[in-house]
Amino acid sequence: MSVRTSIKMLLLQENMTLTELARIATETTGTKYTVDSLSRKLQNETMKYNEAETLINTIGYKIKFEKS
């Protein structure tokens, strides 16, 4: 599953828009996030792991790796 799909699914589960995510992430991290930049990174699959982790944490989730 791609980062784009994962973040979109989490946003849907939390009834949150990308605009709200950008606003909350900007407020909590102090780093400027815009809807356009997030959308572009998700669309082009150019988002770095640490940025995806920050956004996912902002939604209230954690990334977890499990050995199968």
C-alpha positions as CSV (number, residue, x, y, z in Angstrom):
1,M,0.0,0.0,0.0
2,S,1.4,3.4,-0.9
3,V,1.8,6.3,1.5
4,R,-0.8,8.2,-0.5
5,T,-3.4,5.5,0.0
6,S,-2.5,5.0,3.7
7,I,-2.8,8.7,4.5
8,K,-6.0,9.1,2.5
9,M,-7.6,6.1,4.3
10,L,-6.6,7.5,7.7
11,L,-8.1,10.9,6.8
12,L,-11.3,9.2,5.7
13,Q,-11.5,7.2,9.0
14,E,-11.0,10.4,11.0
15,N,-13.4,12.4,8.8
16,M,-10.6,14.9,8.1
17,T,-9.6,16.7,4.9
18,L,-6.1,17.3,3.6
19,T,-6.7,21.0,4.3
20,E,-7.3,20.2,8.0
21,L,-4.3,18.0,8.1
22,A,-2.1,20.7,6.6
23,R,-3.4,23.3,9.2
24,I,-2.9,21.0,12.2
25,A,0.5,19.8,11.1
26,T,1.6,23.4,10.6
27,E,0.3,24.3,14.1
28,T,1.9,21.3,15.9
29,T,5.3,21.2,14.1
30,G,5.9,24.8,13.3
31,T,6.8,23.7,9.7
32,K,4.6,25.3,7.0
33,Y,2.5,22.7,5.3
34,T,0.1,23.6,2.4
35,V,-2.6,21.6,0.8
36,D,-0.8,22.0,-2.6
37,S,2.5,20.8,-1.4
38,L,1.1,17.8,0.5
39,S,-1.2,16.9,-2.5
40,R,1.8,17.2,-4.9
41,K,4.0,15.0,-2.7
42,L,1.3,12.4,-2.3
43,Q,0.5,12.4,-6.0
44,N,4.1,12.2,-7.2
45,E,5.1,9.7,-4.4
46,T,8.0,12.0,-3.3
47,M,7.2,12.3,0.4
48,K,10.0,11.4,2.7
49,Y,9.5,8.8,5.4
50,N,10.0,11.2,8.3
51,E,7.4,13.6,6.8
52,A,4.9,10.8,6.3
53,E,5.5,9.7,9.9
54,T,4.9,13.3,11.2
55,L,1.6,13.6,9.2
56,I,0.4,10.2,10.4
57,N,1.3,11.0,14.0
58,T,-0.6,14.3,13.5
59,I,-3.7,12.3,12.6
60,G,-3.2,10.3,15.8
61,Y,-1.7,7.1,14.4
62,K,1.7,5.5,14.5
63,I,3.6,3.5,11.9
64,K,4.3,0.0,13.1
65,F,6.4,-2.7,11.4
66,E,5.7,-6.3,12.2
67,K,7.6,-9.4,11.0
68,S,5.2,-11.8,9.4
